[in-house]
Amino acid sequence: MRNTILSACLAALSLAACDAGQLRRPRALLPSSPTRLENRVLPSSEPTPVTPVALLPEGGEGLPETAEDLAPAGPVDTLSLPHEEHLFPVDHLARARSLRDEGDLSGALTEARRAVHDAAEDVDAAEKALDTLIHLALRSGNKQLAADAHGELAVLFPDGPEPFVQRARLLLELGDLEGAFRSAEAALELDPEYPEIYQVLGRAHLSAGQLDEAIIRFKQAVHLDPYHGYALNNLGLAYLRSGQDALAAEALAQAAYLLPHVGFVHNNLGLAYERIGRYEEARMAFDTATRLSPGDSKARLNLGRLNREARASVDVRALLGDKRSPGCPE
């Protein structure tokens, strides 16, 4: 009898060891990523392990108010999507592109995330998967996912500032000023001669209402790239907000020359001209802005306001017996 019981126990222990040996972890894309999960992936045929429950104090003191209070939430990996292994290799990246062409962006994003997971430590494959994921995320309006993917690219290519700059731009659009500053400053440490870093830093300061700092950063960007039309536009906008209208007109005139087909630049230039009393040039700038961007309500409102003010000025002159147009010289 004792031998029979011993044999049964040994068999049970052997079976448990085999079950435990079937558990596997998915491969991580980047071992250094702080956001990647290390949870085990269990096939559906295996039993789910039971987590021991801690005893709670009697009397109800210290009891959690919600289910979320039972345990702290772990980090969520929004990029890599673990999945069951297939009998044959599956090109999830090709699937993502096919679904994108069919208009199924949600399905394409899922396949792209699976491609990120499968890339593991293959840098070339990971780069392609992340680039596709960024493209799909932006098309579907998921800027946070795109920003996270740029963060992964920054880990893949730690010597280049561009992923940090792109991440900072997206975080700015999401209203995450702190995250944008951190990403831009990380890029600055890598390449202090890259003008785009100062452009995005200036935008962050502008969003924070720090006009003096914004002006300094935009001037640094223009110093490194005198033909950077967008940095000149932003420099002019910062001057406008700080009341330095003449300097704003100068910077915005250069921006409009470099970006002749960008409507909002001409709208900003019109505002600067209006403030320094160059009304006819302001009207021309607003008119150009409305032609370039018919949907720009700000430019239409500015042009309409300026035209009304011009008509009112003519009416006042007519009442006073002076029929000269307001734009004529003395």
C-alpha positions as CSV (number, residue, x, y, z in Angstrom):
1,M,0.0,0.0,0.0
2,R,2.8,2.4,0.9
3,N,4.5,1.8,-2.4
4,T,1.3,2.5,-4.3
5,I,0.7,5.8,-2.5
6,L,4.4,6.8,-3.1
7,S,4.1,6.0,-6.8
8,A,0.9,8.1,-7.1
9,C,2.6,11.1,-5.4
10,L,5.6,10.9,-7.7
11,A,3.4,10.8,-10.7
12,A,1.4,13.8,-9.6
13,L,4.6,15.8,-9.0
14,S,5.9,14.8,-12.4
15,L,2.7,16.0,-14.1
16,A,2.8,19.4,-12.2
17,A,6.4,19.9,-13.4
18,C,5.4,19.3,-17.0
19,D,2.5,21.7,-16.8
20,A,4.8,24.4,-15.2
21,G,7.3,23.9,-18.0
22,Q,4.8,24.7,-20.6
23,L,4.4,28.3,-19.4
24,R,6.4,30.7,-21.5
25,R,7.0,34.5,-21.7
26,P,6.6,36.5,-24.9
27,R,9.7,38.0,-26.3
28,A,10.2,41.6,-25.4
29,L,10.9,44.1,-28.2
30,L,13.4,46.2,-26.2
31,P,14.7,44.9,-22.9
32,S,15.4,48.4,-21.7
33,S,11.9,49.7,-22.2
34,P,10.3,50.6,-18.9
35,T,6.8,50.1,-20.1
36,R,6.9,46.6,-21.4
37,L,4.9,43.9,-19.5
38,E,6.5,40.7,-18.3
39,N,3.2,38.9,-17.7
40,R,3.0,35.3,-18.8
41,V,0.9,34.3,-21.7
42,L,-1.1,31.1,-21.1
43,P,-2.6,29.1,-23.9
44,S,-6.3,28.7,-23.6
45,S,-5.9,24.9,-22.9
46,E,-3.9,25.5,-19.7
47,P,-5.5,26.3,-16.3
48,T,-5.2,29.8,-15.1
49,P,-3.0,30.0,-11.9
50,V,-4.9,30.9,-8.7
51,T,-3.5,34.0,-6.9
52,P,-3.5,33.6,-3.1
53,V,-5.8,36.1,-1.4
54,A,-4.5,37.9,1.6
55,L,-6.6,37.8,4.8
56,L,-8.5,41.0,5.5
57,P,-8.8,42.4,9.1
58,E,-12.0,41.7,10.9
59,G,-14.6,44.4,11.5
60,G,-14.3,45.9,8.1
61,E,-11.5,48.3,9.0
62,G,-9.0,49.0,6.1
63,L,-11.2,47.3,3.6
64,P,-10.8,48.5,0.0
65,E,-13.6,50.7,-1.3
66,T,-13.3,49.5,-4.9
67,A,-12.0,46.5,-6.7
68,E,-9.1,48.6,-8.0
69,D,-7.8,49.1,-4.5
70,L,-7.1,45.4,-4.1
71,A,-3.8,45.7,-6.0
72,P,-1.8,48.5,-7.7
73,A,-2.2,48.7,-11.5
74,G,0.8,47.5,-13.5
75,P,2.2,49.4,-16.5
76,V,0.3,49.0,-19.7
77,D,2.2,48.2,-22.9
78,T,0.3,49.9,-25.7
79,L,2.8,49.0,-28.4
80,S,3.7,45.3,-28.3
81,L,0.7,43.0,-28.5
82,P,1.6,39.4,-27.4
83,H,-0.3,36.6,-29.3
84,E,-0.3,32.9,-29.7
85,E,2.3,31.3,-31.8
86,H,1.3,30.1,-35.3
87,L,2.3,26.8,-36.9
88,F,3.8,28.8,-39.8
89,P,5.4,32.3,-39.7
90,V,2.9,35.1,-40.2
91,D,3.8,38.5,-41.7
92,H,1.8,40.7,-39.5
93,L,3.3,43.8,-41.0
94,A,2.1,42.8,-44.5
95,R,-1.3,42.1,-42.9
96,A,-1.4,45.6,-41.4
97,R,-0.7,47.3,-44.7
98,S,-3.3,45.2,-46.4
99,L,-5.9,46.1,-43.8
100,R,-4.9,49.7,-44.1
101,D,-5.5,49.7,-47.8
102,E,-8.9,48.2,-47.2
103,G,-9.8,51.0,-44.8
104,D,-9.7,48.9,-41.6
105,L,-7.4,51.0,-39.5
106,S,-8.3,49.3,-36.2
107,G,-7.4,45.9,-37.6
108,A,-4.3,47.4,-39.2
109,L,-3.2,48.8,-35.8
110,T,-3.7,45.4,-34.1
111,E,-1.5,43.7,-36.8
112,A,1.2,46.4,-36.5
113,R,1.3,45.9,-32.7
114,R,1.7,42.1,-33.3
115,A,4.5,42.9,-35.7
116,V,6.2,45.0,-33.0
117,H,6.0,42.1,-30.6
118,D,7.4,39.7,-33.2
119,A,10.3,42.0,-34.0
120,A,11.9,41.2,-30.6
121,E,15.5,42.4,-30.7
122,D,15.7,42.6,-34.5
123,V,16.4,46.3,-34.9
124,D,15.6,46.6,-38.6
125,A,12.3,44.7,-38.2
126,A,11.4,46.7,-35.1
127,E,12.1,50.0,-36.9
128,K,9.8,49.0,-39.8
129,A,7.1,47.9,-37.5
130,L,7.2,51.0,-35.4
131,D,7.2,53.3,-38.4
132,T,4.1,51.5,-39.7
133,L,2.5,51.8,-36.3
134,I,3.2,55.5,-36.1
135,H,1.7,56.1,-39.6
136,L,-1.4,54.1,-38.7
137,A,-1.8,55.7,-35.2
138,L,-1.6,59.2,-36.7
139,R,-4.2,58.3,-39.4
140,S,-6.5,57.0,-36.8
141,G,-6.0,60.1,-34.6
142,N,-4.2,58.2,-31.8
143,K,-1.4,60.6,-31.1
144,Q,-0.5,59.1,-27.7
145,L,0.2,55.8,-29.4
146,A,2.3,57.5,-32.0
147,A,4.2,59.4,-29.3
148,D,4.9,56.1,-27.4
149,A,6.2,54.5,-30.6
150,H,8.6,57.5,-31.1
151,G,9.8,56.8,-27.6
152,E,10.6,53.2,-28.6
153,L,12.5,54.5,-31.6
154,A,14.5,56.7,-29.3
155,V,15.5,53.6,-27.4
156,L,16.4,51.8,-30.6
157,F,18.5,54.7,-31.9
158,P,19.8,56.4,-28.8
159,D,22.3,58.6,-30.7
160,G,19.7,60.4,-32.8
161,P,17.6,63.4,-31.6
162,E,14.8,63.1,-34.2
163,P,12.6,60.5,-32.3
164,F,12.7,62.7,-29.2
165,V,11.8,65.8,-31.3
166,Q,8.8,64.0,-32.9
167,R,7.6,62.7,-29.5
168,A,7.9,66.2,-28.1
169,R,5.7,67.6,-30.9
170,L,3.0,65.0,-30.4
171,L,3.0,65.5,-26.6
172,L,2.6,69.2,-27.2
173,E,-0.5,68.6,-29.3
174,L,-1.8,66.4,-26.5
175,G,-1.2,69.1,-23.9
176,D,1.5,67.2,-22.0
177,L,3.9,70.2,-21.6
178,E,6.1,68.4,-19.0
179,G,6.6,65.4,-21.2
180,A,7.3,67.6,-24.2
181,F,10.0,69.5,-22.3
182,R,11.6,66.3,-21.2
183,S,11.7,64.8,-24.7
184,A,13.1,68.1,-26.2
185,E,15.7,68.4,-23.5
186,A,16.8,64.8,-24.1
187,A,17.2,65.6,-27.8
188,L,19.2,68.8,-26.9
189,E,21.7,66.7,-25.0
190,L,22.2,64.5,-28.1
191,D,22.6,67.3,-30.7
192,P,22.7,71.0,-29.6
193,E,23.1,72.1,-33.2
194,Y,19.8,70.7,-34.5
195,P,17.4,73.6,-35.1
196,E,14.2,71.6,-34.8
197,I,15.0,71.1,-31.1
198,Y,14.9,74.8,-30.5
199,Q,11.8,75.1,-32.6
200,V,9.9,72.5,-30.4
201,L,11.3,74.0,-27.2
202,G,10.1,77.4,-28.3
203,R,6.6,76.0,-29.0
204,A,6.6,74.4,-25.5
205,H,7.5,77.7,-23.9
206,L,4.9,79.5,-26.0
207,S,2.2,77.1,-24.9
208,A,3.3,77.7,-21.3
209,G,3.0,81.4,-21.7
210,Q,6.8,81.9,-21.2
211,L,7.3,84.5,-23.9
212,D,10.8,85.6,-23.2
213,E,12.0,82.0,-23.2
214,A,10.1,81.2,-26.3
215,I,11.6,84.2,-28.2
216,I,15.1,83.0,-27.2
217,R,14.5,79.5,-28.4
218,F,13.0,80.6,-31.8
219,K,15.9,83.0,-32.3
220,Q,18.3,80.1,-31.7
221,A,16.4,78.0,-34.3
222,V,16.6,80.8,-36.9
223,H,20.3,81.4,-36.1
224,L,21.0,77.8,-37.0
225,D,18.6,77.8,-40.0
226,P,17.9,81.3,-41.3
227,Y,15.5,79.8,-43.9
228,H,13.3,78.0,-41.3
229,G,10.0,79.7,-42.2
230,Y,8.0,78.0,-39.4
231,A,10.5,79.1,-36.7
232,L,10.3,82.7,-38.1
233,N,6.5,82.5,-38.0
234,N,6.6,81.3,-34.4
235,L,9.1,84.0,-33.5
236,G,6.8,86.6,-35.0
237,L,3.9,85.2,-33.0
238,A,5.8,85.3,-29.8
239,Y,6.7,89.0,-30.6
240,L,3.0,89.7,-31.2
241,R,2.0,88.2,-27.9
242,S,4.7,90.2,-26.1
243,G,3.6,93.5,-27.7
244,Q,6.7,93.9,-29.9
245,D,4.7,94.5,-33.0
246,A,7.4,96.0,-35.2
247,L,9.7,93.1,-34.6
248,A,6.8,90.8,-35.2
249,A,6.1,92.3,-38.6
250,E,9.7,91.9,-39.6
251,A,9.9,88.3,-38.6
252,L,6.5,87.4,-40.2
253,A,7.3,89.2,-43.4
254,Q,10.3,86.9,-43.8
255,A,8.2,83.9,-42.8
256,A,5.6,84.8,-45.5
257,Y,8.3,85.1,-48.1
258,L,9.7,81.6,-47.2
259,L,6.2,80.1,-46.9
260,P,4.1,81.8,-49.6
261,H,1.5,79.1,-49.6
262,V,0.8,78.8,-45.9
263,G,-2.3,80.7,-45.0
264,F,-1.9,81.2,-41.2
265,V,1.5,82.8,-41.7
266,H,-0.1,85.5,-43.8
267,N,-2.9,85.9,-41.3
268,N,-0.3,86.5,-38.5
269,L,1.5,89.0,-40.8
270,G,-1.8,90.8,-41.3
271,L,-2.2,91.2,-37.5
272,A,1.3,92.6,-37.2
273,Y,0.7,95.1,-40.0
274,E,-2.6,96.1,-38.5
275,R,-1.0,96.8,-35.2
276,I,1.6,99.1,-36.6
277,G,-0.9,101.0,-38.7
278,R,-0.1,99.5,-42.1
279,Y,-3.7,98.8,-42.9
280,E,-3.6,98.3,-46.7
281,E,-0.8,95.8,-46.3
282,A,-2.7,94.1,-43.5
283,R,-5.8,93.8,-45.7
284,M,-3.7,92.2,-48.5
285,A,-2.2,89.8,-46.0
286,F,-5.7,88.8,-44.7
287,D,-7.0,88.4,-48.2
288,T,-4.1,86.2,-49.1
289,A,-4.7,84.1,-46.0
290,T,-8.4,83.6,-46.9
291,R,-7.5,82.6,-50.5
292,L,-4.9,80.1,-49.4
293,S,-7.1,78.7,-46.5
294,P,-10.8,79.2,-47.3
295,G,-11.7,77.3,-44.1
296,D,-9.6,79.6,-41.8
297,S,-12.3,81.4,-39.9
298,K,-9.7,83.7,-38.1
299,A,-8.5,85.1,-41.4
300,R,-12.0,85.7,-42.6
301,L,-13.0,87.5,-39.4
302,N,-9.8,89.6,-39.5
303,L,-10.4,90.6,-43.1
304,G,-14.1,91.4,-42.4
305,R,-13.2,93.5,-39.4
306,L,-10.6,95.4,-41.2
307,N,-13.0,96.1,-44.1
308,R,-15.7,97.3,-41.8
309,E,-13.2,99.6,-40.0
310,A,-12.1,101.0,-43.4
311,R,-15.7,101.7,-44.5
312,A,-16.4,103.4,-41.1
313,S,-13.3,105.5,-41.6
314,V,-14.5,106.6,-45.0
315,D,-17.9,107.4,-43.7
316,V,-16.4,109.6,-40.9
317,R,-14.2,111.4,-43.4
318,A,-17.3,112.0,-45.7
319,L,-19.2,113.5,-42.8
320,L,-16.3,115.8,-42.0
321,G,-16.0,116.8,-45.7
322,D,-12.7,115.0,-46.4
323,K,-13.2,112.6,-49.3
324,R,-9.7,111.4,-49.5
325,S,-9.2,107.6,-49.0
326,P,-7.4,106.6,-45.8
327,G,-4.5,105.1,-47.8
328,C,-3.6,108.3,-49.7
329,P,-0.6,110.3,-48.7
330,E,-0.9,113.8,-47.3
